[in-house]
Amino acid sequence: MNPRDMYEARAHAAEPTGQMNDRSRRIAALGRTILDYATLIGLIAIGILLVGFVSNFLFGSSVTTAL
């Protein structure tokens, strides 16, 4: 067995995730997409809350209610 074949055999043995099939890759990509959108929605919600608190502090409750 030449050194190149031994290296490839070791690389495959050390990296079992390299054998992922197409369905697993699609599921992983879908999971990452859902996580990205959930993070974006969470950041938008935090931003809205911060704008509400700042406007309430600066302008009073009448402006915050109008928003």
C-alpha atoms as an extended CHARMM CRD file, in Angstrom:
* protein
*
        67  EXT
         1         1  MET       CA              0.0000000000        0.0000000000        0.0000000000  PROA      1               0.0000000000
         2         2  ASN       CA              1.5520000000        3.2900000000       -1.0140000000  PROA      2               0.0000000000
         3         3  PRO       CA              1.6170000000        6.3100000000        1.3450000000  PROA      3               0.0000000000
         4         4  ARG       CA             -1.0810000000        8.1780000000       -0.5730000000  PROA      4               0.0000000000
         5         5  ASP       CA             -3.5880000000        5.3450000000       -0.1780000000  PROA      5               0.0000000000
         6         6  MET       CA             -2.7550000000        5.0560000000        3.5180000000  PROA      6               0.0000000000
         7         7  TYR       CA             -3.3220000000        8.8110000000        3.9680000000  PROA      7               0.0000000000
         8         8  GLU       CA             -6.7160000000        8.6480000000        2.2330000000  PROA      8               0.0000000000
         9         9  ALA       CA             -7.7500000000        5.6320000000        4.3000000000  PROA      9               0.0000000000
        10        10  ARG       CA             -6.8320000000        7.4580000000        7.5200000000  PROA      10              0.0000000000
        11        11  ALA       CA             -8.6640000000       10.6060000000        6.3980000000  PROA      11              0.0000000000
        12        12  HSD       CA            -11.8730000000        8.6550000000        5.7340000000  PROA      12              0.0000000000
        13        13  ALA       CA            -11.6110000000        6.8130000000        9.0430000000  PROA      13              0.0000000000
        14        14  ALA       CA            -11.0630000000       10.0420000000       10.9990000000  PROA      14              0.0000000000
        15        15  GLU       CA            -13.8810000000       11.9340000000        9.3090000000  PROA      15              0.0000000000
        16        16  PRO       CA            -17.1310000000        9.9470000000        9.3260000000  PROA      16              0.0000000000
        17        17  THR       CA            -19.1970000000       13.0770000000        8.5380000000  PROA      17              0.0000000000
        18        18  GLY       CA            -17.5780000000       13.1540000000        5.1310000000  PROA      18              0.0000000000
        19        19  GLN       CA            -19.9300000000       10.3250000000        4.2030000000  PROA      19              0.0000000000
        20        20  MET       CA            -23.1000000000       12.4370000000        4.5810000000  PROA      20              0.0000000000
        21        21  ASN       CA            -25.6360000000       11.7040000000        1.9040000000  PROA      21              0.0000000000
        22        22  ASP       CA            -27.6350000000       14.2700000000       -0.0490000000  PROA      22              0.0000000000
        23        23  ARG       CA            -30.6880000000       14.0810000000        2.2120000000  PROA      23              0.0000000000
        24        24  SER       CA            -28.6320000000       14.7560000000        5.3410000000  PROA      24              0.0000000000
        25        25  ARG       CA            -27.0320000000       17.7700000000        3.6760000000  PROA      25              0.0000000000
        26        26  ARG       CA            -30.4380000000       19.1710000000        2.7030000000  PROA      26              0.0000000000
        27        27  ILE       CA            -31.7830000000       18.6710000000        6.2330000000  PROA      27              0.0000000000
        28        28  ALA       CA            -28.7090000000       20.3840000000        7.6970000000  PROA      28              0.0000000000
        29        29  ALA       CA            -29.0720000000       23.2970000000        5.2720000000  PROA      29              0.0000000000
        30        30  LEU       CA            -32.7560000000       23.6390000000        6.1510000000  PROA      30              0.0000000000
        31        31  GLY       CA            -31.9060000000       23.6440000000        9.8580000000  PROA      31              0.0000000000
        32        32  ARG       CA            -29.3300000000       26.3840000000        9.3510000000  PROA      32              0.0000000000
        33        33  THR       CA            -31.8340000000       28.4410000000        7.3450000000  PROA      33              0.0000000000
        34        34  ILE       CA            -34.4960000000       28.1200000000       10.0480000000  PROA      34              0.0000000000
        35        35  LEU       CA            -31.9400000000       29.0900000000       12.7010000000  PROA      35              0.0000000000
        36        36  ASP       CA            -30.8760000000       32.1310000000       10.6600000000  PROA      36              0.0000000000
        37        37  TYR       CA            -34.4720000000       33.3470000000       10.3020000000  PROA      37              0.0000000000
        38        38  ALA       CA            -35.2300000000       32.7220000000       13.9880000000  PROA      38              0.0000000000
        39        39  THR       CA            -32.1480000000       34.7380000000       14.9500000000  PROA      39              0.0000000000
        40        40  LEU       CA            -33.1910000000       37.5680000000       12.6320000000  PROA      40              0.0000000000
        41        41  ILE       CA            -36.7160000000       37.6430000000       14.0820000000  PROA      41              0.0000000000
        42        42  GLY       CA            -35.2980000000       37.6710000000       17.6080000000  PROA      42              0.0000000000
        43        43  LEU       CA            -32.9730000000       40.5690000000       16.8270000000  PROA      43              0.0000000000
        44        44  ILE       CA            -35.8340000000       42.5480000000       15.2760000000  PROA      44              0.0000000000
        45        45  ALA       CA            -37.9840000000       41.9320000000       18.3750000000  PROA      45              0.0000000000
        46        46  ILE       CA            -35.1710000000       43.1070000000       20.6650000000  PROA      46              0.0000000000
        47        47  GLY       CA            -34.7430000000       46.2090000000       18.4980000000  PROA      47              0.0000000000
        48        48  ILE       CA            -38.4500000000       47.0400000000       18.7220000000  PROA      48              0.0000000000
        49        49  LEU       CA            -38.3670000000       46.6730000000       22.5050000000  PROA      49              0.0000000000
        50        50  LEU       CA            -35.3050000000       48.9030000000       22.7720000000  PROA      50              0.0000000000
        51        51  VAL       CA            -36.9240000000       51.5920000000       20.6020000000  PROA      51              0.0000000000
        52        52  GLY       CA            -39.9930000000       51.4460000000       22.8320000000  PROA      52              0.0000000000
        53        53  PHE       CA            -37.9800000000       51.8120000000       26.0260000000  PROA      53              0.0000000000
        54        54  VAL       CA            -35.8730000000       54.6720000000       24.6530000000  PROA      54              0.0000000000
        55        55  SER       CA            -38.8670000000       56.5890000000       23.3060000000  PROA      55              0.0000000000
        56        56  ASN       CA            -40.7240000000       56.0650000000       26.5740000000  PROA      56              0.0000000000
        57        57  PHE       CA            -37.7340000000       57.3950000000       28.4960000000  PROA      57              0.0000000000
        58        58  LEU       CA            -37.1660000000       60.3920000000       26.2060000000  PROA      58              0.0000000000
        59        59  PHE       CA            -40.6840000000       61.4340000000       25.2170000000  PROA      59              0.0000000000
        60        60  GLY       CA            -43.0520000000       59.9330000000       27.7560000000  PROA      60              0.0000000000
        61        61  SER       CA            -45.7840000000       57.3500000000       27.4550000000  PROA      61              0.0000000000
        62        62  SER       CA            -47.9590000000       59.3130000000       24.9970000000  PROA      62              0.0000000000
        63        63  VAL       CA            -45.4370000000       58.9810000000       22.1630000000  PROA      63              0.0000000000
        64        64  THR       CA            -44.7460000000       55.3380000000       23.0030000000  PROA      64              0.0000000000
        65        65  THR       CA            -48.4740000000       54.5590000000       22.8410000000  PROA      65              0.0000000000
        66        66  ALA       CA            -48.6890000000       56.2500000000       19.4250000000  PROA      66              0.0000000000
        67        67  LEU       CA            -45.9090000000       54.0190000000       18.1180000000  PROA      67              0.0000000000
